Each structure stands twice: as C-alpha cells, then as structure tokens.
Amino acid sequence: MSAVEAVKLWRSGRHRESERLCVELAARDDTEALSLLAEIYTGTGRSHEAVESLRRLATLRPADAGVHRRLGNALLAVRSFAESVSSYQDSLRIEPRNARGHNNLGQALMHLGRIPDAAESYERAIEAEPNYAIAHNNLGITRYEEGAWEEAVACYRRALELEPSFAEARNNCGNALMKMGQPQEALEQYDLAVAARPDLADAHNNRGRALLRLCRYEDAIEASEMALQLKPDDVKTLINLAAIMMACEQFDEVIGYCDRAIALDPHMADAYEQRGSALMGARRHEEAVGSFRKLFELEPQRRFAAGTVLNARLACCDWADYTATRDELIQSVQADRPAVMPFTFLSLCDSPELQLKCARAFVADQIPGTRRQPWSGARHSHERLRVGYLSADFRQHATAILMAGLFEAHDRQRFATVAFSFGLGDGGLMQQRLQRSFDRFIDVRGQSESDVVKLMRSLEIDIAVDLKGYTWDMRPGILSRRCAPVQVSYLGYPGTLGLEEVDYLIADPIVLPPRAARHCVEKIVYLPDCYQVNDDKRPLGEAPPSRAEAGLPQDAFVFCCFNNNYKIVPQMYDIWMRLLHAVPGSVLWLLEDNAAAGRNLRREAGLRGISAERIVFAPRVSPEGHLARQRLADLFLDTLPYNAHTTCSDALWAGLPVLTCMGATFPARVAASLLHAVGLPELVTHSLDEYFGRALALASSPEQLESLRTRLARNRTTYPLFATNRFCRHLEQAYVTMWQRHQEGLPPESFSVSPLVMET
C-alpha cells in the first residue's frame, strides 16, 4: 500500500481507512503520507496533530520551502507565533522571493506586535508580486496600526484596484476613513463590502458605527442588528448598539446590551464605560459608580476613566478619599493627561490655569485635526445679521428657562435668528414657545456635525452661538469645523473651551476679570451688569405650600441649597453643619436628587454631630412649583468651587436671599455677578470664614434678613439682573461689534459693551 492508495480512499469517502493507512505509512517516514496526514488533521480541526506531522515532514524534507511554509501556517493556527516566524523564515531562505511566504511571515509578526517588521514583510511580498492584493491589504493594516490613516487608505485602495470584490479590504478602508473623520466616505466602503460579502458581520457592524457618527440612528440600529444576527455573541456589535441607544437616550436598552457584552467578556472596558454613562443618564448614580470603578480597574490609564469614578461618586455625595482622589486628578491635569472631563473638573478645582489645561487636554484627545478647519474665507453681507444658536436644550431646561425671553426680545429688524436643535425634544410648552421665538427653528439631531456645518454655511449664518460647551449632548465638532465666520461660546459652559476655532467667550468683569483672560483661548466680550440673561416674563408660580407640606418645621430657621448634589463638597458641608450647630433648631433643606445622595448626606451630618432629621430633602417638582416653595426658606447657602447659576437666579427671582463665597474661576464667581446685578453685594463673601460669619449673623438677625428680602423684592424690577430687553440690547451690540471687526478683516479681540442708561 502507498500514499496513492490513501488518496484514493480519501476521495472515495473512506476517510477513516485513509487516515489509518497514512498513520501506518508515516510511521515508516513516508513523506507523501505525512503530507496527506497533515492535510487530514488540518481539515478536521486537529491543528496540534497537523503541527507534529509537518514537523516530522520538515525534518525529512529540509530543503522543501513549501513544507516549512505549511508548518508556519499550522503553527500560526495554534498561536505558536514565534515558532511560526522561524518556520516562515526557513521557507524564505530557500525561496527568498516567495510572495506568500513573506505575506504569511507578516501575519505571524503582526500577532507578536512587531508592526514595523510585519510591514517590511508585506512590502517584500509586494516587491515579489506587485499585483498581490492580499499583501496590499495587509500592508494597509500595519499602516492603520501605526496611525498612518492616509497611507492605510492608499494601501487598501490599491488592493481594491486589483480585486474590487475584496470585501475585507473595503471594510478595512472604511475603518481608516472613520479614523480620518470621514464617516460618509467610510459608509460608502462598508456598503460595497456588504454588497460583496453579505455575511461579513464586521462590515455590517461598522456600517452601524458610521451611521451613528452620521446621526442616522434608525439605519444604524438596523445595520448593527444585522451584524448581531450574523454573529449573535459579538461583543463589538453589542457595544455599538449600546452606543447608538446612548445617543437616543434609551438608557435601559444601553444597560441591557452592556450586560450582555459583559457576560460574554467580563474584561470589556467599553461595556463598563457605556453602562456607567447610561446609569448616570438614568440618575442611577450609585450603580454607575460600580461600573466606572470596574472600568478604572481594567484600564487605569484609559482617558477620562479616573474622572468618571469621582464624578459618579460626587453625584452620590460619596466622599470617601475625596481629597486624595481629587488631588490625583489635579496632578493628571497638570501633566496634560485627559483624566477628567472638563465639566467635572469645574467642580473640583478653583484654578483658571488648570481649567484651561483640562479643556486643552480634552480637545487634543477628542477633537483631532480631521475635525477642525479654518473658515473658508467666504464673505457674507445681509440686511439683517444672521445669528445661529446651537443647543440640545431647546425644551424644558435651565438654559431655555434663562434664554426664552431673550430669543423673543431680539430686534427682528436688525437680526435674523435661527435655532439649530440637536437634542431630544419633549414637545412641551417651553419647546413650543422657543419654536415660535426664532425666525427659523431647525431640528438637526439626525444630521452629522459635517452636515450641520454645510447647512449653516449654506444659510450664510454670520455668528454661531454655542450654548452647550462641554455639557451633556455636546457637539463641539460643529464649532471645530467652522460653521460660521464668527463663533461664540455662551452660557451653557462657564469657562474656556480651549478650542482655537471659538472666537469669543461672553462674560462680565466679575465672572472673568481681565487678569484671568490669559487663561482663556477665546477673546472675552465683557457685558455690563451681568453675563447671565434672565427671563422677566417668567411667572412666579402658584402660592407656596405650607412648611408642614414641604416637610419643614414651622418655626425653625431654614437654610437651603437647591444646587445639584454633585456641587456639594466636604469643605462646604463642614461649614453648613457648623451653622446648624450654631443656630439651634435650624434645618438644611436640599434638593433630593437620588437616594444614595440623601443617605450619604444624612450619614455625613451624623458624623458631624447633627441629627439626620435636620437634613430635609425637596423632591423634584415643576419649575413653577420649585419657584413657589423657595419662599419657605430663609437663606440660600451657595457652594464653592461651583456656584449656583440658574439656581441662584431662581432663588433671587423668588425673593430668597443667596449668600455666596467668590472663588477664582468663572463657575466660582457667577453668584457674585448675579448678586451685584441685583443690588445685594453684601451677600458676596471672599473667604469661607467670612461666609460662615455672614451666614451666622443673618440667621441671628431677623430684622437684617427681612431688610434684605424687602430690598430684593424692590430691586428685582429696578436693577438690571432681570431686565431682559436691556440685556438683549447689550448682547446685540456685542454681536454687531464682533461682526464689524470680521467685516473689516480684523482678528477677534476682547472688548467691553457700554451699558445703556437705566430708566428710573
């Protein structure tokens, strides 16, 4: 019997007999039998046995390059990468210009992480066989891994010239185009990939990623679900679906997909990141802490991972190791590492210099050069100045509450206003009011950043005013791509964006004194009175409930703070507890944000010797109800380093005095600006000792506090804080000055707006 007989047996379907015969012949060093036996083992998935057969064969045929190459392939299959490299090198010593050998060597080197060596092998494969499409594709993969996206695309395109139906190369080309910030072009490649290979799950999933980037959410879901049908347990697809649902704010769906991914791969860091973000969106902050901690445990150097943990803990008022954790984040920011999101950092550090560093680290990490471009140079000239407002919050939201009256007050003879809304609408009365207040209201939520920029340029928007900054649902890529010749940051984010494409930041001399301007990338527009707009049409709401109905003691002094719980830090809470000690029977009335925060704040009070019953929580109610109930409090205690902003305006509009301590940064000085603009500068303190002393004095002097209330009630209608039309005229003058400089070819420059004379 011979190997020829074994082949005949195999071809006739008598596989067991063929294999037995091969084993007998191989024992006698029959090389043909060993070769066939290796094929049998490979074809039946017995890779380790194939390796042993090929090792024996290579010993018997040391000058056979094909045998060494096959051994390299078998070793690659069992993940013996270093041995695989050695076998491929043996084959190439015999056949130095064998393109397959160089290509396969490149594959083994890639697995070992030797990217430059792999690239050299692929180049040699191409040199030996210039029309070798697979080698061009693989060379593209090395360029991709090195971050040379354009070179990668060139390699993939060459592979596709040689083999247009090469679906994997199409898919890879799309991935590189995504890295280059070209999702539309990437989508075209993914479409061609799935047309060539409808069963290529990765291409369907990547289509979903591109469609998500293009804000085509329904199409993205469909593409990713197709990928999941093809590969039901693919964690990458599950995470992509979670990301799509996150964009749609379907938080329960996000959590479900992440849980499935984690069950399949407990070390999937992306799943914990998405899960934590969804839990934060669902206000399940305590659960979010667990997800973010796992993320940080898995990848402690991952960008922003450390900051997400502390951010979630602050939302729960969980202050264990607060100082040490905060200081570590500050050190990371000092080292220009993207460890914490800029908005979170505003609550942690009262340093303008470091807040700028944090913003710049975010920009460097999140807004690459492919998403940034200068103005095209086009010149606009319109009868009315065209102002585009960009926000996700044209609905019942703090930004809308402050700005609704401004939008209505704009001079329609001189200004055309357009809203570009990229957030979820709620269909409520506020959204309806806002839609009526603009010349045009355009929902761009389903459009990519590039598409929004194209739209704004086609509409020849003169001045773009971003109202989001680095807050939830932000779209900074619109500004980075230059949607308008003049770009402005206002209200939504109290500080510098660190983004060179933003020309101006609207402020006032209190929130951003001239000496602090050097810590801003933008030029500063100084409004008179106060930078913050307010709506003087806002109703004060219904009659307040009784103190008993609000859970407050009838005759006690009521300190309150309705800031979000994350703004409360241990240093401020220490002072508040000292005040409760010093004012017998007094209570502290706080916003009820989540159960964990309430539990922790009561526990922290107990640790400071204050009974838990003296901490009272106010549940979330309608804006009108919230305004009304503030009249039950005696004194609003502000926070530092992140002041009350809209909450301060709320309190002052309701007639409740606010005591603040002014810090060094923009967010730490807002309440001071508001209080000056309403004629109550004595409520601005400049140290925490002064803050404590002033609060105690007011709590001990009913006459002084009543005098403040009387003045506030009078000043509310006579001072500039709530004079919406006056504010609007100042802001319009700022827009005119910005535009005049642009039209004259002058660069942006800081300037002050002259105040209008108040009527008395």
Buried (B, 14 or more C-beta within 10 A) or exposed (E): EEBEBBBEBBEEEBBEBBBEBBBEBBEEEBBBBBBBBBBBBBEEEBBEBBBBBBBBBBEBBEEBBBBBBBBBBBBBBEEBBEBBBBBBBBBBEBBEEBBBBBBBBBBBBBBEEBBEBBBBBBBBBBEBBEEBBBBBBBBBBBBBBEEBBEBBBBBBBBBBEBBEEBBBBBBBBBBBBBBBBBBEBBBBBBBBBBEBBEEBBBBBBBBBBBBBBBBBBEBBBBBBBBBBEBBEEBBBBBBBBBBBBBBBBBBEBBBBBBBBBBEBBEEBBBBBBBBBBBBBBBEBBBBBBBBBBBBBEBBEEBBBBBBBBBBBBBBBBBBEEBEEBBEBBBEBBBEEBBBBBBBBBBBBBBBBBBBBBBBBBBBEEBBBEBBBEEBEEEEBEEEBBBBBBBBBBBBBBBBBBBBBBBBBBBEEEEBBBBBBBBBEBEEEEBBEBBBEBBBEBBBBBEBBBBBBBBBBBEBBBBBBBBBBBBBBBBBBBBBBBBBBBBBBBBBBBBBBBBBEBBBBBBBBBBBBBEEBBEBBBBBBBBBBBBBBBBBBEBEBBEEBBEBEEBEBBEEBBBBBBBBBBBBBBBEBBBBBBBBBEEBEEBBBBBBBBBBBBBBBBBEBBEEBEBEEEBBBBBEEEEBEBBBBBBBBBBBBBBBBBBBBBBBBBBBBBBBBBBBBBBBBBBBBBBBBBBBBBBBBEBBBBEEBEEBBEBBBEBBEEEEEBEEBBEBBEEBBEEBBBBBBBBBBBBBBBBBBBBBEBBBEEEEBEBBBBEBBEEEE
